[in-house]
Each structure stands twice: as structure tokens, then as C-alpha cells.
Amino acid sequence: MDVKAATFLYTLAGLMITFAGFSALLLALRPAAGAKLSLLDRYLAKTVMTHIFVLTAAALLPALFELYDLPEKWIWRGSALLFALPMLYLQVTYPRRRRKTVGDGPPPAVFAVFVVLGAAVTLAMLGYVLDGLPYSAAAYITALTIDFFTVVFGFVIALDVIMQQPMEVSERPATLSSES
């Protein structure tokens, strides 16, 4: 037996890891141009990586559980619990963690999509799957996909904010002149 939509889940996991690498490269552009990394830059990188790795693990959990020949309903219930609990924690505590680290909360659009929509989708999926309703696999995969795109949305908005910040240029070491 193969887990339903395993190919879709593997593709999604690959897309997520690719996005994580792409976002890290984009954030590395500022220091490569000689700018100092701001608190927001560092916080964004850590947040994106954390969320993406939770989502990637969630994409791989059903196939992992299937290796143990668990009944399908328990594959989705176990995956839903192990995905939703850390994801909900990250989603709901994001504004507080950002305020503590950066000094201000997220922009309203990020709060609405990344926090409210993301948490609502994750919570709805958890209730749906734990209730054993039909199409639990579809509900799980839909929530996983939506949560991924809320992270992408949050990253794009935050990247726009970062790119509007003035570049604090770090001091570069003096170069040796040819007269030495």
C-alpha cells in the first residue's frame, strides 16, 4: 500500500526545501553587497527556515508512518497531530516572538495571512482529521499546501520591508596599496 498522494507530498517537500534555499540566498544578498544584517533579516531567516522545516517534515510524515503498516486513518491522525501542534505554536506565537526580537509586530497583511489564516487552516485540518471525516488525506495535504503558501506570502512581504530599509554598510578592511 502506498500513502495517498505520496508523489504530491514528495513534490511539495522538494518545493519547500528549494524555497528555503532560495530565501536564504536572497537574504544573503544584502551582506554580499556589504550591508550589515539587521535584526529583522536574522529573524526572518530563522523564522522561514523553522516553518519550512516543520512543513517539510509534515510532508514526509505520512510516508514514514506508512512504513510501519499503520492503518490509513492512524497515518493521517498521527501526521495531523505531529504537524499541527508545532505549526500552531509557531503561527500563534509569531507576533510575540517577532515583537520580542525585532521590537515591533508584523505588518497587518502578514498578521492576517501568515498568522490568522495559517492558524485557522491548521486548526480546521486538525479537527477534521481527528474527527475521522472522509477525505482526511485531502484535508491534511490542503492545509499543508496553504500553510506553505502563507509562509511564502509572509516572506515576500517581509522581503519588501527589508529591501526598503537603508543599507547600513559595514566597514571593509583597508586594502593594501601597491606602494607598500
N, C-alpha and C positions, 0 to 999 in steps of 0.2 A: 504494500500500500504506500502511495506517495501522498504527502500532505497536499491538500487542495491549494492550487495556485503557487506551488513551490517555485516555479520559474519566475513568476511575478515577484515573489518575495526576494529571490536572489538578485533579480534585476534591480529592485528597489534598494537593496543593501549595497550593491555596487554603485548605484547612483548617489547614495548618501555618502559613501566614502569618497567618491570623486568630488562631491560638493565640499566636503570637509577639507580636502587638499586644495581645491580651488580657492576657498575662502581664506585659508592660511596663506596662500600665495598672494592674494590681494592685500591682506593685512601686512605682508612683508614688503610691499612696495614702498610704503612711507619710510621705514628705516633705510631701505636701499637708496632712497632719494636723499638721505641724510637727515631726516626728521627724527625726533625723539618719539618713542611710543608713548601715547597718553594712557592714563588710567582706563579711559573708555576703550582704546584699542586693545589693551590687555584683557579687559573684562569681556569684550565682545568675542575675542578669540577663544577664551576659556569657555564661555557660555555656548558658543556654536559647537565647539568640539564635544563638550559634555552632552548636549542634547543630541547631536548626531550619533554619538556612540551608543547612547541609550536606544535611539531609534534603530540603529543597525543591529544591535543585539536583539531587539524585538522582532526584526525581520527574520532573524535566524532561529529564534526560539522554537517555532512550530516544527521545523525540520529536525531540530535537535531532539525534541520530545518524541517525535515520530520514530526515532531510532530505538526508543525503549518500548515500542509497540503499545503505547498508551492508546486507549480508546479516543476517537476523534474529539468527542465533547471535552475530554480532560486535556487534550492538547491545546485547545483554544481557551479553555478556562485558565489553565496554568499560565499560558502565554499572556493572556489578558491581565492577570494579576501581576505577573513579573514585569510587564511593560507599564501598566497604568500606575502602579504605586510610585515608582521613582519619577515617572514622567509628570504625574500630577504634582508631586512635591516640587519639581523644577519649575513647572509652569506657575503654580500659585505663589511660590516664594520669590520669583524673579524680580518683581518690583522692589521688594525689601532688600534683596541681595544687591541689586543694582544701586539703590539709594545709599546703602551702606558703603559700597566700594567706590562709586563714581561721584556721589553727592547729590544726584537728582534721579527722579524716576524716569521710566520710559516715556517716549512721546505717546500721545493718545492713540494713534493708529497702531503702534506696536502693542500697547496695552490691550486694545480691543481685539486684535487678531492673534497675537502671539500668546497672550495670557488668557483672555476670556474665551475666545473661540477655541483655542487649543485645549484648554482645560475642560470646556463643555463637551467637546468631541470625545476626549479621552474618558471622561466620566460616563457619558452616554454609552460608549462602547463597552466599558467595564460592566455596567448594569445589564446591558443587552446580552453580552456573552455569558455572564454568570447566571443569568436567568434561563439559559439554555434555549433561547429562541432560535427559530430557523435562520439559516444564513449567518451563523456566528462567525464563520471564516471571513465572509464578505464584510461584516461589520468591523472585525479586527483589522483587516487589511485596509479598509476605507479610512479608519481612524489613524492608522499608521501613516498612510499617504497624506492625509490632511495635516497631521502634526508635522510631517516633514516640510510641507509647503508653508506652514506657519513659521517654521524656523528660517526657511529661505526668505520669506517676506520680512521678518524681523531683521535678518542680516542685511538685506538690501536697503531698508530704511536706515539702519544704524550706519551702514557704509556711507550713505548720503550725508548723514550728520558728521561723520568723521572727516569726510573729504572737504566739508565746509569749514572745519577748524583750521586756524592758522598753523602753518608748519613751524614748529619750534626746531630750528636747525641745531643739531648737536655740533659741538666743536670737533673739528677734524685735526688730527696731529699735523704739525707743520711738516712740509716736505723738505727734503734735503735739496739744497741748490747745487747747481753744477760747479760752483766756485769753491766748494769745500775740498 
